[in-house]
Amino acid sequence: MSVLVVDNGGGGFAERVETEAGETVGEVVRRFINGHETDGYLIRVNGSIAERSQVLSEDDRITITPKGVKGAL
């Protein structure tokens, strides 16, 4: 199945990603944040704040937004 991942970080991108049935939000997001912990990010699925354990469905839209930027005042 596929989902759309939108990264609202500095580089910003949107990409359709193939996922396995039963894959969770946290598993998919970790691919895009280089394996780092997801605590520093606000993650939404289809516009609603999502738990990392939420199982994804076909055509879900995941938005990844950093909660803070290092060095920002």
C-alpha distance (Angstrom), angle and dihedral (degrees) to the residues before:
residue distance angle dihedral
M1 . . .
S2 3.78 . .
V3 3.80 136.2 .
L4 3.81 132.1 -175.1
V5 3.82 115.9 -117.8
V6 3.82 117.5 -160.6
D7 3.82 116.6 -169.1
N8 3.82 112.7 -158.0
G9 3.80 92.3 -175.3
G10 3.79 125.7 111.8
G11 3.82 94.8 -70.8
G12 3.78 95.2 40.1
F13 3.80 119.1 -165.2
A14 3.77 142.3 158.8
E15 3.78 121.3 -138.9
R16 3.79 135.5 172.3
V17 3.81 107.7 -128.8
E18 3.79 131.3 -164.9
T19 3.81 112.9 -130.0
E20 3.78 136.0 -178.3
A21 3.80 121.2 -110.9
G22 3.81 108.2 -92.5
E23 3.81 94.9 24.1
T24 3.81 114.5 145.5
V25 3.78 132.8 -133.5
G26 3.82 90.9 -111.7
E27 3.81 93.1 53.0
V28 3.79 93.4 51.7
V29 3.81 94.9 42.6
R30 3.83 92.6 51.5
R31 3.82 88.3 61.6
F32 3.80 89.5 61.5
I33 3.79 98.8 43.0
N34 3.80 94.0 50.4
G35 3.81 95.2 -106.6
H36 3.82 94.7 -57.2
E37 3.78 121.0 142.3
T38 3.79 113.7 -81.6
D39 3.85 94.5 -137.4
G40 3.81 92.3 96.2
Y41 3.80 92.4 59.9
L42 3.77 136.5 73.9
I43 3.78 105.7 -136.8
R44 3.78 124.2 -165.9
V45 3.78 131.0 -176.8
N46 3.80 115.1 -156.8
G47 3.81 89.6 -14.9
S48 3.83 97.6 -52.0
I49 3.80 125.5 104.0
A50 3.81 107.1 -101.0
E51 3.77 135.8 -149.1
R52 3.81 113.5 -125.4
S53 3.82 88.5 -123.4
Q54 3.82 94.0 57.3
V55 3.81 111.7 123.2
L56 3.79 112.8 -128.5
S57 3.80 126.7 -125.0
E58 3.80 131.3 -153.4
D59 3.84 112.8 -71.3
D60 3.83 95.4 9.0
R61 3.81 113.8 157.4
I62 3.82 114.4 -135.4
T63 3.81 118.9 -163.8
I64 3.83 118.9 -164.7
T65 3.83 116.2 -163.3
P66 3.83 124.1 173.5
K67 3.82 112.0 -124.4
G68 3.80 93.0 -144.7
V69 3.76 140.2 4.1
K70 3.81 119.2 -128.4
G71 3.77 112.1 -118.8
A72 3.80 94.8 17.1
L73 3.78 116.9 134.2
